[in-house]
Structures are given as C-alpha cells and as structure tokens.
Amino acid sequence: MAACTNVAQATSYTMHRDPQCGCCEAWADHVSDNMDARVATVDEPDMSAFKDAQNVPQDLRSCHTMIVSGYVIEGHVPADAIAKLLRERPQGVDGLAVAGMPLGSPGMEMGAQRQSYEVIAFGDAGRRVFARY
C-alpha cells in the first residue's frame, strides 16, 4: 500500500485534460497508484478557459489540471507533494503547479533523462517553492 493512502481517503480526484494528451493519463496513474485514489478524467474542449476559471497563473500552466479537495493541481506534481498539501492545508494556498513538462517528473519519465524542477504553491498568500525534485 502506498505511503500517501491516509490522505487519499474520502477525497475525490478529478483531472481535466486535453483529450489528445497522453502524458496526462500516465500522471493520473502515478497519483492513483501512490495515493490509493481513483482519478476521474474529464476531457475538456477548451483547457485554457478551464484554467482561467480555476485562476491558474499563465506562467505556471501545464497540460492538465486536477481538482482535489478544493485545491488546483496543475501539471506533473508528484503524489507526495499533493499528500503534503492535503495534510498541511496551508492558508492562502489555492493549489500547486509544476510549470511545463519536466523530463523525469511523474508521467514524463523518459528512461534516465531527468530535469530538476520545482513545485510552486500559489494563491492569496502569493507564490513559494513548495518542493524541489
């Protein structure tokens, strides 16, 4: 059983994605496997409009957006960062984002190729680095 399962209990996970994107499904599998969660998938005809409605900052956008317990999870955020967010529930944080599609992030595994990346917390309290990988 995954280390993040206590956090996942009774939480709904809904990923919105462009139906043409394949890495989104791989990332959803990562979340599902590591958080013992069922991830529902919604194909969005206009991801930009959906991201606008969720107040995802332009420079933090990626290919998919998940809504979990009222938080916005943008892009290839690792399950352990999501679990930490759900445990700690920091004030002024609306969500987490990994901008772009860094190689080696969940869903973007390409063998031994890896890029360093940051998970950014964003919201009313501004922005801060939430985790580094």
N, C-alpha and C positions, 0 to 999 in steps of 0.2 A: 504494500500500500504506500502511496506517495506521502512525502513529508508534509505536504500542504493540505491534506484532506480535512483537517479540523475546521479550517477556514471555509472550505467549499460547501459545507453542509447547509442546505436550505437556501442557497444562493443561486439566482438564475444568471446565466451567461448567454448573451445574445450578440453574435458577431455580424456586423453589416459589412458587405463586401461587393466589389465589382464581380459579376459572375464569370468574367474572363480571367480572373487571377487564380493561379494555382497555389502560390505560397501561402495564401490565407488558410486553406484547408490544412496544410502541414502545421501552421502555427496553432490552429484550433485543436488539432490532435495533441500538440505539446501541452496546451492548457488542460485539456481533458485528461490526459494521462498523468500529469503531475499534480493536479488538484482534485482528482477523482470527481470531475464535474462533467455534466452533459452540456455541450455547447450547441446552442441553436444557431442556425445560419440563415441570414436574410440577404437575398440578392437585391441590391439597391440599383435602381436605374440611374441615379444621379448621386454619386458618392460625395461630390463637392457640396451639394445642397445639404446632404445629411450631416456632413462635418460642420458646415456653417451653423446648422441648427443646434449642434452639440457644443458650439463655441471652441472648436479645436483650432488653436493658433495655426495660421498658414505655414509658418516655418517649422512646425513640428509634425506636419502631416505625413502619413504613410499610405499604405494600400488598403488597410481595413481598420474598422473601428468597432470595439466591443463595449457594450454597456453591461456593467455588473454592479449590483447594489447601489445604483445611482452614480457610480463613477464611470468616466470615459477612459477606455484603454485604447490608445492609438498606436497602431503598428506592432512591431515584433517585440513586445515587452515580455520578458521571461516570467514564468509562473511564480517563481519565488518572490519577485518584486510585487506582483499582484497580491499574493498572500500577505506580504508585509503591509501593503496599503490597507487591505481589509482588516487586518489585526489592529493596526495602529490608528486608522481613521484620522489622519492629521487634519486639523482645522485649516480652512482656506484652500484645500486641495480639491480640485474638481476631477482630476484624472492624472494619468501617467502617459508618457509618449516616448517612443523611440523613433526619431525622425529618419526618413528614408528606409532603406532595406539593407542594413549592415550584414556583410558576409559572416556567417557563424552564429548569428542570432537565431532564436527558435523559428523554424520554418525556412530559414535561409542557409541551412547547413550545406556546404559545398566541399566536402572532404576536409582536408587540413586547412583550407583557407579560412582565415578569421580576421575580422577588423575589431578594434576596440570601439566601444560605444557607450553612451550614457542613457539612462532612463531619467527623463525630466518630469518632475511633478509640476503641474500648472494649475492655476485657479486664482481666486480672490487674493490669496497671500503672495501672488507673483509666481516666480519660477525658481526652482532649485534642482540641483542634481540629487536624485533620489537613490540611484545606484549606478555603479560602473561595472562594465564587463569587458 
